[in-house]
């Protein structure tokens, strides 16, 4: 099955190519595996930042969404 991984990290990047994976569970695992490295590279220097991945199926319907948020604040 082909799955599409759209990324939002301040800007939106739509996946028009997709990736062949065995099933929805594999698509979920792929989304989670790429989320942390994207967040590590892409989170800008703000008090609140987030990055998210939305997975679409072969019919381009959203089937899974995951996001990471970084909230930071100086203490004292």
Helices and strands as residue ranges (DSSP letters): E 2-8, E 12-13, E 19-20, H 24-42, E 48-56, E 62-71
